[in-house]
Amino acid sequence: MAKLANVGVTSRECKNNTERMIRKFIKKVKKERIIEEVRNRKRYKKPSVAKKEKRIRAQRLRLKEERKQQRMQQKRNRNN
């Protein structure tokens, strides 16, 4: 079952700046993947297709993290 995401932004944490509140709210919604979930639920997707997409997404994320680690390592090696 999907997790329940209760996303909210208070005016106090953004010092009454409405533009900052909107940006912060959008960032939280993206982090919780709420929009993506709504798009996915619009149409039925076979479980096998959903599993395949999830596996591909995880693989891309893993590769991205590996590249990031390699860049950090190269940067450290250059500084030493």
C-alpha positions in Angstrom: 0.0 0.0 0.0 1.2 3.5 -0.8 2.4 5.7 2.0 0.3 8.6 3.1 2.1 11.9 2.3 0.8 15.0 4.1 2.7 17.8 2.5 2.4 21.3 3.9 4.4 24.5 4.2 3.8 27.1 6.9 4.3 30.8 6.5 6.5 30.9 9.5 9.1 28.6 8.0 9.2 30.8 4.9 9.1 34.1 6.7 5.7 35.1 5.1 7.3 35.0 1.6 4.6 33.5 -0.7 6.9 32.8 -3.6 9.3 30.9 -1.3 6.3 29.0 0.1 5.2 27.9 -3.4 8.7 26.8 -4.3 9.1 24.9 -1.1 5.7 23.2 -1.5 6.5 22.2 -5.1 9.9 20.8 -4.0 8.2 18.7 -1.3 5.6 17.4 -3.7 8.3 16.4 -6.1 10.3 14.7 -3.4 7.2 12.7 -2.3 6.5 11.8 -6.0 2.8 12.8 -5.6 2.4 14.0 -9.2 4.1 10.9 -10.6 1.7 8.7 -8.5 -1.3 10.5 -9.8 -0.1 10.1 -13.4 0.5 6.4 -12.9 -2.9 5.9 -11.4 -4.7 7.5 -14.4 -4.6 4.3 -16.4 -4.2 0.7 -15.4 -0.8 -0.8 -15.8 -0.1 -4.5 -15.8 1.9 -5.6 -12.7 4.7 -7.0 -15.0 5.0 -3.7 -16.8 5.1 -1.7 -13.5 7.7 -4.1 -12.1 9.9 -3.7 -15.2 9.6 0.1 -15.1 10.5 0.1 -11.4 13.5 -2.1 -12.0 14.7 0.2 -14.9 14.2 3.3 -12.7 16.3 1.7 -9.9 19.0 0.7 -12.3 19.2 4.3 -13.6 19.4 5.7 -10.1 22.1 3.2 -9.2 24.2 4.2 -12.2 23.7 7.8 -11.5 25.0 7.3 -7.9 28.0 5.3 -9.1 28.9 8.1 -11.6 28.6 10.6 -8.8 30.9 8.6 -6.5 33.4 8.3 -9.3 33.4 12.0 -9.9 33.9 12.7 -6.2 36.8 10.2 -6.1 38.4 11.8 -9.2 38.0 15.2 -7.6 39.6 14.0 -4.3 42.5 12.5 -6.3 43.1 15.8 -8.1 43.2 17.7 -4.9 45.8 15.4 -3.3 
